Amino acid sequence: MPRFASRLRHALPGLAITGSLLLGGLAAQAQPLFGPLDATASPQLRFSAAGQGQQPIHAGAEVAIAGQGFRPGQPVTLLYGTTALPGGALVADAQGKVAATLKLPADAVAGNHPILVITQAPYSASLATLKISPQIPLSGQAGYELSEARVARGLYQSAYSARSHALFVTSAVGRPPVRQSELLRLDADSLAITARVTPQAAPARANAEGGVHAVYGIGVDDANGTVWVTNSRQDTVAVYRQSDLALVRQFPPGTVSHARDVVVDAVAGKAYASATFKPEVVVFDTRAPEVAGRIEIATRQRGATFSAASLSLDAAAGRLYVVSNSTSEVAVIDTRAGRVEKVFPVPGARGTIGVAHDPQTGRIFVAAQGSDNLVVLDGASGAVLADTPVGAGALNVVFDPQRRRAYVASRGAGTVTVLDADGRILANLGPAPLANHVAAGKDGTIFAVDKSANARGEEGDTLLRIRPRS
């Protein structure tokens, strides 16, 4: 019997499904063998923390179950393996919906638990995932100096410039057409805003109004005194001057498919932008600036497509690390040859989205928002060296080579977790209600973007500066 199923069974009566649509048990609704099939069934079942909106589900929580796409009056049974969830079966209402609540046991194991959804009269079977997130307590905060600044709504990413000792931050609010967006420059010591600019208007497209060229990803080019940003909504990138945030070049829509991250090799004169939903990284000549080429990344998974998400650049070694959000893989690109060198799977990870590297050992750090963990890979073989639960929605990771620490922003958990190069947790910092991104600064300083305005009822999102005390 699966471990979680065993715990569900022995948790009775502490575990129960309740709701107005429950029936008495499985026996009364037995499915005849090889009876009528529901060949067009497309039910959807989702789980959420009851009464808590977008909060993660933890052990001991009350879980809300909501489903749709069933046939009116159709019996619906939920199984964990071969074990029925306590309470029996559900019945779809006149709109083909079901609803109930589930109380998890206090010792439920964190992970993505497959729930079998069986309908009867006619018969179909499908899987739904109940994700139980780990709870990592706050720890080690005395070892870090934390400073906060309220900056602007819609903060997304930040990047530090050693040349100007400034932090550049992107912000964008809402969905297309996005009309509120800013690129900001902050003093890295005081965190005071020293300059800000709204991107220029974007042209209307066939499927959307214009809005502005909203800015999301960001990278600095200290050789040319510029800042590169991604315009995800317009599928392109733009370049601004560091000194006064004047626009240098706005690339036309369609240059990079849903551009997410951008990193700059200032010495080689190249910038790299990830094309989310496409298996490619677009290469730019930073001196022109202009498109210099495209590097296609082939997945190792049959029938799948590599979806380029976060980037991590080792300029000295000539390597670019690219994580795939769709296939849980990491590609290693030889930037000098302009080709893919390796593609590694990331076992134990789901929804991989953040990536960093250790230039000393070549280790690769992958944050996975779908499985709430940080996976450490050997950069030569791809072997898993560590798999560490860090909290709900592990979204981004950065590695500080000076103190040899990895920092993971977990948006659902609202924390920034600090780990050593072997994947052991050294501290868990917070609260940072919607930690979105982490970036390295000077002398081991880390900057974390926290999209906390709504959660805290404040006017602007928070920028968190983290400095180790030793």
C-alpha positions in Angstrom: 0.0 0.0 0.0 1.4 3.5 -0.8 2.8 5.3 2.3 0.4 8.2 2.0 -2.6 5.9 1.4 -1.6 3.9 4.5 -1.5 7.1 6.6 -4.9 8.1 5.2 -6.4 4.8 6.3 -4.9 4.8 9.8 -5.8 8.5 10.3 -9.5 7.8 10.5 -11.5 9.4 11.9 -9.0 12.3 11.8 -9.1 12.4 8.0 -12.4 12.9 6.4 -14.0 14.2 3.2 -17.1 16.3 3.9 -19.5 18.0 1.5 -23.2 18.0 0.5 -22.5 15.8 -2.5 -21.1 12.7 -0.7 -22.6 9.2 -0.9 -22.2 6.4 1.5 -19.5 4.2 0.0 -18.0 2.6 -3.0 -20.0 -0.6 -3.0 -23.2 1.1 -3.8 -21.7 2.6 -7.0 -19.7 -0.3 -8.3 -18.7 0.0 -12.0 -19.7 -3.0 -14.1 -16.7 -4.6 -15.9 -16.2 -3.4 -19.4 -19.4 -1.4 -19.5 -20.1 1.9 -21.3 -17.0 4.2 -21.7 -17.0 8.0 -21.6 -14.8 8.5 -24.6 -15.1 12.3 -24.6 -14.5 12.9 -20.8 -12.4 15.9 -19.9 -12.9 16.4 -16.2 -10.8 18.8 -14.2 -10.1 18.4 -10.5 -8.1 20.9 -8.4 -7.0 21.1 -4.8 -6.4 24.2 -2.7 -5.9 25.2 0.9 -9.4 25.7 2.2 -10.2 29.4 2.7 -6.7 30.6 2.0 -6.7 31.6 -1.6 -3.3 30.8 -3.2 -1.6 29.6 -0.1 0.3 26.2 -0.3 -1.1 23.0 1.1 0.7 21.6 4.1 0.4 18.5 6.2 -2.6 18.8 8.6 -4.4 21.3 6.4 -8.0 21.4 5.3 -8.0 21.0 1.5 -10.8 22.3 -0.7 -11.6 20.0 -3.7 -13.3 21.5 -6.7 -14.0 19.8 -10.0 -15.8 20.5 -13.3 -16.4 18.9 -16.7 -18.3 15.9 -15.3 -21.7 14.8 -16.5 -24.7 16.0 -14.4 -25.5 13.4 -11.7 -22.4 11.3 -12.5 -20.8 9.4 -9.6 -17.2 10.4 -9.1 -14.8 8.4 -6.9 -11.3 9.6 -5.7 -8.7 7.0 -5.0 -5.1 7.1 -3.6 -3.7 4.0 -5.2 -6.3 1.3 -4.5 -7.5 3.0 -1.4 -10.6 5.2 -1.5 -10.3 8.5 0.2 -12.5 8.4 3.3 -16.0 9.5 2.8 -16.7 7.5 -0.3 -17.8 9.0 -3.6 -19.0 12.4 -4.9 -21.8 13.1 -7.3 -21.7 15.9 -9.9 -24.4 18.5 -9.7 -26.6 19.8 -12.5 -23.6 21.9 -13.9 -21.3 18.9 -13.9 -19.3 20.2 -10.8 -18.2 18.5 -7.6 -17.0 20.1 -4.3 -15.8 18.8 -1.0 -13.2 19.2 1.7 -10.4 16.9 2.8 -8.5 17.0 6.1 -4.9 15.9 5.7 -3.2 14.0 8.5 -0.6 16.0 10.4 2.2 13.6 9.3 1.2 13.6 5.5 4.4 13.4 3.4 5.3 16.4 1.3 5.2 15.7 -2.5 3.1 15.5 -5.6 0.5 12.8 -4.8 -1.4 11.3 -7.7 -5.2 11.0 -7.1 -7.1 8.7 -9.3 -10.4 10.3 -10.5 -12.9 7.6 -11.6 -16.3 8.4 -13.1 -19.1 5.9 -13.6 -22.1 5.7 -15.9 -20.3 6.1 -18.2 -16.8 5.1 -17.1 -13.6 7.1 -17.3 -10.4 7.4 -15.3 -7.8 10.2 -15.0 -5.2 11.5 -12.6 -5.2 14.7 -10.6 -2.3 15.9 -8.5 -2.5 16.9 -4.8 0.7 18.8 -4.0 1.6 18.9 -0.3 4.4 21.4 0.2 7.1 21.1 2.8 7.2 23.5 5.8 10.7 24.7 6.5 10.9 26.8 9.7 12.6 30.1 9.7 16.2 29.8 11.0 19.6 31.4 11.1 18.4 35.0 10.8 20.9 36.3 13.3 23.6 35.5 10.9 22.3 37.9 8.3 21.7 41.6 8.1 18.4 42.3 6.3 17.4 45.7 5.0 14.1 46.5 3.2 13.0 49.2 0.8 9.5 49.8 -0.6 10.2 50.5 -4.2 7.2 50.1 -6.7 4.4 47.8 -7.4 5.0 44.9 -9.7 8.7 44.3 -9.0 10.0 41.4 -11.0 13.9 41.1 -11.2 17.0 43.0 -10.2 20.6 43.1 -11.4 23.7 44.7 -9.7 26.2 46.9 -11.6 29.7 46.9 -10.1 30.6 49.8 -12.4 28.0 52.2 -11.0 27.4 50.4 -7.6 23.8 50.6 -8.5 20.9 48.1 -8.5 18.6 48.1 -11.5 15.1 46.8 -11.0 12.2 46.0 -13.3 8.5 46.3 -12.5 5.3 45.5 -14.4 1.7 45.4 -13.1 -1.1 43.3 -14.5 -1.8 41.4 -17.6 -1.8 42.6 -21.2 -2.2 45.3 -22.2 0.2 46.3 -19.4 0.1 50.0 -18.9 2.1 50.3 -15.6 5.7 49.4 -15.8 9.0 51.0 -14.8 12.8 50.5 -15.0 14.4 51.8 -11.8 17.9 52.5 -10.6 18.7 52.3 -6.9 21.7 53.2 -4.8 23.0 49.8 -3.7 23.8 51.2 -0.1 20.8 53.3 0.7 18.3 51.5 -1.6 17.0 54.9 -2.5 15.6 55.3 -6.0 18.0 57.5 -8.1 16.2 57.3 -11.4 13.1 55.7 -13.0 11.6 55.6 -16.4 8.4 54.2 -18.0 9.0 52.2 -21.2 7.7 53.5 -24.4 4.3 52.6 -25.8 4.0 49.3 -27.5 2.3 48.8 -30.9 -1.1 47.1 -30.9 -1.0 43.5 -32.1 -3.6 41.3 -33.7 -4.4 39.6 -30.4 -3.8 42.4 -27.9 -3.9 46.1 -27.3 -0.6 48.0 -27.2 0.1 49.1 -23.6 3.8 49.7 -23.0 6.9 47.6 -23.5 6.7 46.3 -20.0 10.0 45.2 -18.5 10.6 41.9 -16.7 14.0 40.2 -16.9 17.2 42.3 -16.5 20.9 42.1 -17.0 23.7 44.7 -16.8 26.5 45.4 -19.3 29.2 47.4 -17.5 31.5 47.4 -20.5 29.0 49.5 -22.5 27.3 51.2 -19.6 23.9 49.7 -20.5 21.0 47.7 -19.0 19.3 44.9 -21.0 15.7 44.1 -20.2 13.1 41.6 -21.6 9.7 42.7 -22.8 8.0 39.3 -22.3 4.5 40.5 -23.5 5.9 41.8 -26.8 8.3 38.9 -27.4 11.4 41.1 -27.5 14.1 42.9 -25.5 15.3 46.5 -25.1 18.5 48.3 -24.1 18.8 51.3 -21.8 21.6 53.5 -20.7 22.7 53.0 -17.1 23.5 56.7 -16.4 20.1 58.2 -17.1 17.9 55.2 -18.2 17.6 56.7 -21.7 16.4 54.1 -24.3 19.3 52.9 -26.5 17.3 50.5 -28.6 13.9 48.9 -28.5 14.0 45.7 -30.6 10.8 45.0 -32.6 8.1 42.6 -31.3 8.8 39.0 -32.2 12.6 39.1 -31.7 12.5 36.7 -28.7 9.5 34.5 -28.0 8.1 35.5 -24.6 11.6 36.7 -23.5 12.2 35.8 -19.9 15.8 36.2 -18.7 18.7 38.1 -20.2 22.3 37.8 -19.1 25.3 39.7 -20.5 28.9 38.6 -21.2 30.4 42.1 -21.1 33.9 41.0 -22.1 32.8 38.9 -25.1 30.3 41.6 -26.1 27.3 39.2 -26.1 23.9 39.1 -24.5 21.7 36.0 -24.2 17.9 36.0 -23.9 15.8 33.0 -23.1 12.8 32.3 -25.4 10.1 30.8 -23.1 7.9 28.3 -24.9 10.6 27.9 -27.5 13.7 25.7 -27.5 16.2 28.5 -28.1 18.3 31.2 -26.7 18.7 34.4 -28.8 22.3 35.8 -29.0 22.9 39.6 -29.3 26.0 41.6 -30.2 26.0 44.2 -27.3 28.2 46.7 -29.1 25.9 47.2 -32.1 23.4 46.2 -30.5 21.8 43.7 -32.8 20.8 40.0 -33.1 23.9 37.9 -33.7 22.3 34.4 -33.8 20.1 31.8 -32.2 21.0 28.6 -30.4 18.5 25.8 -30.6 18.2 23.4 -27.7 16.9 19.9 -28.4 15.3 18.0 -25.5 16.2 14.5 -24.6 12.6 13.6 -24.0 10.6 12.0 -26.8 7.6 14.1 -27.9 8.5 17.1 -25.7 9.9 20.6 -26.4 12.6 22.3 -24.3 11.2 25.6 -22.9 14.0 28.0 -22.1 13.4 29.7 -18.7 16.1 31.0 -16.3 19.8 31.5 -17.4 23.1 31.5 -15.5 26.3 32.6 -17.2 29.8 31.5 -16.4 31.6 34.0 -18.6 35.1 33.0 -17.6 34.5 29.3 -18.5 32.4 30.2 -21.6 29.3 28.3 -20.4 25.7 29.3 -20.3 23.2 27.2 -18.2 19.6 27.1 -19.4 16.8 25.4 -17.5 13.7 24.1 -19.2 10.4 24.7 -17.5 8.5 22.1 -19.6 10.9 19.1 -19.5 12.8 19.4 -16.2 16.2 19.6 -17.9 19.3 21.8 -17.9 21.2 22.6 -21.0 24.9 23.6 -20.9 25.9 25.8 -23.8 29.4 26.4 -25.0 29.2 30.2 -25.6 32.5 30.3 -27.5 31.4 27.7 -30.0 27.8 28.8 -29.9 26.4 25.3 -29.5 24.8 23.0 -26.9 27.4 20.9 -25.1 25.1 18.8 -22.8 21.5 18.4 -21.8 20.9 16.9 -18.3 17.6 15.6 -16.9 16.8 16.9 -13.3 15.5 13.8 -11.5 13.1 14.5 -8.7 12.2 17.9 -10.0 8.9 19.2 -11.5 8.4 22.6 -13.0 12.1 23.5 -13.0 12.5 27.2 -13.5 15.5 28.6 -11.6 19.2 27.9 -12.3 22.6 28.9 -10.9 26.1 27.4 -11.0 29.2 27.2 -8.9 32.2 28.3 -11.0 34.7 26.5 -8.8 33.2 23.0 -9.0 30.9 23.3 -12.0 27.9 22.2 -9.9 24.5 23.2 -11.2 21.7 24.3 -8.9 18.1 24.0 -10.1 15.0 25.4 -8.3 11.8 23.6 -9.1 8.5 25.4 -8.3 6.4 22.3 -9.0 8.2 20.1 -6.5 9.3 22.7 -4.0 13.0 21.6 -4.0 16.5 22.5 -5.0 18.4 19.9 -6.9 22.2 20.0 -7.1 23.8 18.4 -10.2 27.4 17.4 -11.0 28.2 19.7 -13.9 30.3 17.0 -15.6 28.1 13.9 -15.3 24.7 15.3 -14.4 24.5 13.1 -11.4 22.3 14.3 -8.6 24.4 15.4 -5.6 21.6 16.7 -3.4 17.8 17.1 -3.5 16.7 19.5 -0.8 13.1 20.6 0.0 13.2 24.3 0.5 9.5 25.4 0.5 6.5 26.0 -1.7 7.1 27.4 -5.1 10.9 27.5 -5.3 11.2 30.0 -8.1 14.7 31.3 -8.5 18.3 30.6 -7.2 21.6 32.4 -7.2 25.0 31.2 -6.1 27.5 33.4 -4.2 30.9 32.1 -5.2 32.7 34.2 -2.6 31.0 32.5 0.4 29.9 29.5 -1.6 26.2 29.7 -0.7 23.1 29.3 -2.8 20.0 31.4 -2.2 16.6 30.2 -3.2 13.5 32.4 -3.4 10.4 30.4 -2.7 7.3 32.4 -3.7 4.7 30.2 -2.1 6.6 29.7 1.2 7.6 33.4 1.3 11.2 32.6 2.2 14.7 32.9 1.0 16.6 29.7 1.8 20.4 29.7 2.2 22.2 26.5 1.4 25.8 25.4 1.1 27.4 24.0 -2.1 26.4 20.5 -1.0 22.7 21.4 -0.7 22.5 21.6 3.1 20.3 24.3 4.5 22.2 27.0 6.5 19.4 29.4 7.1 15.8 30.1 6.1 15.1 33.8 6.0 11.8 35.6 6.0 9.0 36.4 6.0 9.1 37.5 2.3 5.5 36.9 1.4 6.0 36.5 -2.4 9.7 36.1 -2.9 10.2 36.3 -6.7 13.8 36.7 -7.6 17.4 36.7 -6.1 20.4 38.4 -7.5 24.1 38.7 -6.4 25.7 42.0 -5.4 29.0 43.0 -4.0 31.0 41.1 -1.3 28.3 38.4 -0.8 25.3 40.7 -0.8 22.1 39.3 -2.2 19.1 41.2 -3.4 15.7 39.6 -3.2 12.6 40.9 -5.0 9.5 40.4 -2.8 6.1 41.0 -4.5 4.6 41.7 -1.1 2.5 44.9 -1.6 -0.9 43.1 -1.8 0.0 40.6 0.9 1.0 43.4 3.3 -1.4 46.0 2.2 1.4 48.4 1.2 1.8 50.8 -1.7 5.0 49.2 -3.1 6.6 45.8 -3.4 9.7 45.2 -1.2 13.3 44.9 -2.2 15.2 42.9 0.4 19.0 43.2 0.8 20.7 40.3 2.5 24.2 40.6 3.9 26.0 37.7 5.7 27.4 38.9 9.1 30.4 36.6 8.7 
